[in-house]
Amino acid sequence: MKTSRKMTLLILLSVTMFAAPVIARGAETGFLNRTVKVGNETYRYQVYVPRDWNKKQKWPVILFLHGAGERGDDGFVQTEVGIGGAIRRNVDRFPAIVVMPQCRKGVWWTEAAMQEQALKAFEQSVKEFNGDRDRLYLTGLSMGGYGTWSIASKHPGKFAALAPVCGGIRAPARAPALNAAQDNAPNADPYAETAKKIGKTPVWIFHGGADPVVPPDESRKMNEALKAAGGDVKYTEYEKVGHNSWDKAYAEPELMKWMLGHTLKAVASVIPVKAGPEKNR
């Protein structure tokens, strides 16, 4: 009997030991390392996956564009400033997949190659984590705020909501490549043209009122341009706050509720059908 009991215990222990790794291998969650290849270049990026993620349901997906200080190719530092830090401090406020690509040094999010790799990483993540194509969102800070305006204007109807933080359209003199309206006609008002392309997509703009790096007028002008174009826009300016308005913006308790509350179907439903020439007179 004693031998039989020992054998039973050994069998149970073996089953437990071998089963444990299988049980532990659940879905990957948290901040995950990923790569995407564009042409001959491989880019590192990170994806935040909520701890309750499962493949049985569709998930909202946010594309986040970092600022100039986080450029590089390590695939990590872009998670330390902006939305990544906000997620770590208030994880329950972010029930979404968040894609964080990284812009290379010496270039900008407004450049075609950087936008291509960011959008490819975004698309790759939508497929991998069962993203909901009706709930795709775009946000970015500083250089990434310029990138947000640029990508949104080039891909109207792709995102259900936008949240540019301390970004703009016309670049400061030291960074002429940061021209988010580079596709506009030379003599056109770049703010009005960008607003026209963005259309009815809901936008919540953030800026620090004492920003010495990107003038607050950049966001003020876009706010007014979107209003004039009949857009759906909210504007928050933090009095006496400098360039790092992203700390306050991504800590806003209502930001994710507002963003994730919008869908592409809802945005499409408020875009009026263009009338014929006779009806426009």
C-alpha positions as CSV (number, residue, x, y, z in Angstrom):
1,M,0.0,0.0,0.0
2,K,2.8,2.4,0.9
3,T,4.5,1.7,-2.4
4,S,1.3,2.3,-4.3
5,R,0.7,5.5,-2.4
6,K,4.2,6.7,-3.2
7,M,3.7,5.9,-6.9
8,T,0.5,7.9,-7.0
9,L,2.1,10.9,-5.4
10,L,5.0,10.7,-7.9
11,I,2.6,10.6,-10.8
12,L,0.6,13.5,-9.5
13,L,3.8,15.5,-8.9
14,S,5.0,14.8,-12.4
15,V,1.7,15.9,-13.9
16,T,1.7,19.1,-11.9
17,M,5.3,19.9,-12.9
18,F,4.7,19.4,-16.6
19,A,1.3,21.0,-16.6
20,A,2.3,24.2,-14.8
21,P,4.3,25.7,-17.7
22,V,1.3,25.0,-20.0
23,I,-1.1,26.7,-17.6
24,A,1.3,29.6,-17.1
25,R,1.6,30.2,-20.9
26,G,-1.5,32.4,-21.2
27,A,-2.0,35.4,-23.5
28,E,0.9,37.8,-23.4
29,T,-0.1,41.1,-21.8
30,G,1.6,44.3,-20.6
31,F,4.2,46.1,-22.7
32,L,5.4,43.7,-25.4
33,N,8.4,44.0,-27.8
34,R,7.6,43.8,-31.5
35,T,9.3,44.5,-34.8
36,V,8.0,45.5,-38.2
37,K,9.9,45.4,-41.6
38,V,9.5,48.1,-44.2
39,G,11.7,47.5,-47.3
40,N,15.1,46.6,-45.9
41,E,14.6,48.3,-42.6
42,T,13.5,46.7,-39.4
43,Y,11.9,48.9,-36.8
44,R,11.3,48.1,-33.1
45,Y,8.1,49.1,-31.5
46,Q,6.1,48.3,-28.4
47,V,2.4,47.3,-27.9
48,Y,0.6,47.6,-24.6
49,V,-2.0,44.8,-24.2
50,P,-4.5,45.0,-21.3
51,R,-4.2,42.2,-18.7
52,D,-7.8,41.0,-19.4
53,W,-7.1,40.8,-23.2
54,N,-8.6,37.8,-24.9
55,K,-9.0,36.9,-28.6
56,K,-12.7,36.3,-28.3
57,Q,-13.6,40.0,-28.4
58,K,-12.7,42.9,-30.6
59,W,-10.4,45.6,-29.0
60,P,-10.0,49.3,-29.6
61,V,-6.5,50.2,-30.8
62,I,-4.7,53.5,-30.2
63,L,-1.6,54.6,-32.2
64,F,0.7,56.8,-30.1
65,L,3.4,59.0,-31.6
66,H,6.2,60.1,-29.2
67,G,8.1,63.4,-29.2
68,A,11.6,64.3,-30.6
69,G,13.4,63.4,-27.4
70,E,12.4,59.7,-27.6
71,R,13.7,59.2,-31.1
72,G,16.1,56.2,-31.7
73,D,16.1,52.5,-32.4
74,D,16.0,50.9,-29.0
75,G,12.3,50.3,-29.2
76,F,11.8,51.2,-25.6
77,V,12.3,54.8,-24.6
78,Q,9.1,55.9,-26.4
79,T,7.1,54.1,-23.6
80,E,8.6,56.3,-20.9
81,V,7.1,59.6,-21.8
82,G,3.4,60.4,-22.5
83,I,0.9,57.6,-22.8
84,G,3.2,54.8,-21.6
85,G,3.8,56.5,-18.3
86,A,0.1,57.3,-17.9
87,I,-0.8,53.6,-18.5
88,R,1.7,52.5,-15.8
89,R,0.2,55.0,-13.3
90,N,-3.5,54.3,-14.1
91,V,-3.7,51.0,-15.9
92,D,-7.4,50.6,-15.5
93,R,-8.1,53.8,-17.5
94,F,-6.7,52.2,-20.7
95,P,-8.8,49.3,-21.8
96,A,-7.3,49.3,-25.3
97,I,-4.4,48.0,-27.3
98,V,-1.8,50.9,-27.5
99,V,0.8,50.8,-30.3
100,M,4.0,52.8,-29.7
101,P,6.3,52.9,-32.7
102,Q,9.6,54.8,-32.6
103,C,10.9,57.5,-35.0
104,R,14.5,57.3,-36.0
105,K,17.0,59.9,-34.9
106,G,17.4,62.9,-37.2
107,V,14.0,62.5,-38.9
108,W,10.4,63.4,-38.0
109,W,7.0,61.8,-37.8
110,T,5.9,64.1,-40.7
111,E,8.2,62.3,-43.1
112,A,6.8,59.6,-45.3
113,A,9.1,56.7,-44.3
114,M,8.4,57.2,-40.6
115,Q,4.6,57.4,-41.2
116,E,4.8,54.2,-43.2
117,Q,6.5,52.3,-40.5
118,A,4.2,53.6,-37.8
119,L,1.1,52.7,-39.8
120,K,2.5,49.3,-40.7
121,A,3.2,48.6,-37.0
122,F,-0.4,49.8,-36.2
123,E,-1.9,47.5,-38.9
124,Q,0.2,44.6,-37.7
125,S,-1.1,45.1,-34.1
126,V,-4.7,45.4,-35.2
127,K,-4.4,42.0,-36.9
128,E,-2.4,40.3,-34.1
129,F,-4.6,41.5,-31.2
130,N,-8.0,41.3,-32.8
131,G,-8.4,45.0,-33.2
132,D,-11.8,46.6,-33.9
133,R,-11.5,48.5,-37.1
134,D,-14.5,50.6,-36.1
135,R,-12.5,51.8,-33.1
136,L,-9.1,53.0,-34.2
137,Y,-7.5,56.2,-32.6
138,L,-4.5,58.4,-33.0
139,T,-2.7,60.6,-30.5
140,G,0.8,62.1,-30.2
141,L,2.8,64.7,-28.3
142,S,5.0,67.5,-29.5
143,M,6.7,66.1,-32.7
144,G,4.1,63.4,-32.4
145,G,1.4,66.0,-32.2
146,Y,2.6,67.4,-35.6
147,G,2.6,63.8,-36.8
148,T,-1.0,63.3,-35.6
149,W,-2.2,66.3,-37.6
150,S,-0.2,65.1,-40.6
151,I,-1.3,61.4,-40.6
152,A,-4.9,62.3,-39.9
153,S,-5.1,64.8,-42.8
154,K,-3.5,62.2,-45.2
155,H,-5.8,59.4,-44.0
156,P,-9.3,61.0,-43.5
157,G,-11.8,58.5,-42.2
158,K,-9.2,56.1,-40.8
159,F,-9.4,57.1,-37.2
160,A,-12.5,57.5,-35.0
161,A,-11.0,60.2,-32.8
162,L,-7.7,62.2,-32.5
163,A,-5.9,63.7,-29.5
164,P,-2.9,65.9,-30.5
165,V,-0.9,67.2,-27.6
166,C,1.3,70.4,-27.9
167,G,1.6,69.8,-31.6
168,G,0.9,72.1,-34.6
169,I,0.9,72.7,-38.3
170,R,3.6,75.3,-38.9
171,A,6.9,74.2,-37.5
172,P,9.2,76.4,-35.3
173,A,12.2,77.8,-37.3
174,R,14.6,75.2,-35.8
175,A,12.6,72.3,-37.1
176,P,11.3,73.2,-40.6
177,A,10.7,69.5,-41.5
178,L,7.9,69.4,-38.9
179,N,5.4,70.8,-41.4
180,A,2.2,68.8,-40.9
181,A,0.5,70.6,-43.8
182,Q,3.2,69.9,-46.3
183,D,0.7,68.6,-48.9
184,N,-1.3,71.8,-48.9
185,A,-1.2,74.3,-51.7
186,P,1.6,76.8,-51.1
187,N,-0.7,79.8,-50.9
188,A,-3.4,78.1,-48.9
189,D,-4.2,78.6,-45.2
190,P,-2.6,75.4,-43.8
191,Y,-4.8,75.3,-40.7
192,A,-8.0,75.6,-42.8
193,E,-6.8,73.0,-45.3
194,T,-5.9,70.6,-42.5
195,A,-9.2,71.1,-40.8
196,K,-11.0,70.5,-44.1
197,K,-9.2,67.2,-44.6
198,I,-9.9,66.0,-41.0
199,G,-13.6,66.9,-41.4
200,K,-16.0,65.5,-38.8
201,T,-13.5,63.3,-37.0
202,P,-13.7,64.2,-33.3
203,V,-10.6,66.0,-32.0
204,W,-9.5,66.9,-28.5
205,I,-6.6,69.3,-28.6
206,F,-4.2,69.9,-25.6
207,H,-1.6,72.5,-25.1
208,G,0.3,74.3,-22.3
209,G,-0.4,78.0,-22.2
210,A,3.2,78.8,-21.4
211,D,4.8,76.4,-23.9
212,P,8.2,77.9,-25.0
213,V,8.9,75.1,-27.6
214,V,5.7,74.8,-29.7
215,P,3.7,78.1,-29.6
216,P,0.2,77.6,-28.1
217,D,-1.1,79.6,-31.1
218,E,-0.6,76.4,-33.2
219,S,-3.3,74.6,-31.3
220,R,-5.5,77.7,-30.9
221,K,-5.5,78.2,-34.7
222,M,-6.4,74.5,-35.3
223,N,-9.2,74.8,-32.8
224,E,-10.6,77.8,-34.6
225,A,-10.1,76.2,-38.0
226,L,-11.9,73.1,-37.0
227,K,-14.8,75.1,-35.6
228,A,-15.0,77.2,-38.8
229,A,-15.1,74.0,-40.8
230,G,-18.0,72.6,-38.8
231,G,-15.7,70.0,-37.0
232,D,-16.2,68.2,-33.7
233,V,-13.5,69.7,-31.5
234,K,-12.6,70.2,-27.9
235,Y,-9.8,72.4,-26.7
236,T,-7.9,72.3,-23.4
237,E,-5.2,74.8,-22.6
238,Y,-3.3,74.5,-19.3
239,E,-2.6,77.9,-17.8
240,K,1.1,78.4,-16.9
241,V,2.1,74.9,-18.1
242,G,5.1,74.7,-20.3
243,H,5.9,72.2,-23.0
244,N,5.2,69.0,-21.1
245,S,1.5,69.4,-21.2
246,W,1.3,65.7,-22.0
247,D,1.6,64.8,-18.3
248,K,-1.7,66.5,-17.6
249,A,-3.3,65.5,-20.9
250,Y,-2.8,61.8,-20.6
251,A,-3.8,62.0,-16.9
252,E,-7.2,63.4,-17.8
253,P,-9.7,61.0,-16.3
254,E,-12.1,61.7,-19.2
255,L,-9.7,61.4,-22.1
256,M,-10.0,57.7,-22.7
257,K,-13.7,57.6,-22.0
258,W,-14.1,60.4,-24.6
259,M,-11.8,58.8,-27.1
260,L,-13.1,55.2,-26.9
261,G,-16.6,56.5,-26.9
262,H,-16.3,57.4,-30.6
263,T,-16.6,55.0,-33.5
264,L,-16.0,55.3,-37.2
265,K,-19.6,54.4,-38.0
266,A,-20.8,57.2,-35.8
267,V,-18.5,59.7,-37.4
268,A,-19.6,58.6,-40.9
269,S,-23.2,59.1,-39.9
270,V,-22.8,62.8,-39.3
271,I,-21.1,63.5,-42.6
272,P,-23.8,65.0,-44.8
273,V,-24.2,63.6,-48.3
274,K,-23.0,66.1,-50.9
275,A,-25.9,67.7,-52.8
276,G,-25.9,68.2,-56.6
277,P,-25.2,71.6,-58.1
278,E,-28.9,72.7,-58.1
279,K,-29.3,72.1,-54.4
280,N,-26.1,74.0,-53.5
281,R,-27.3,77.2,-55.0
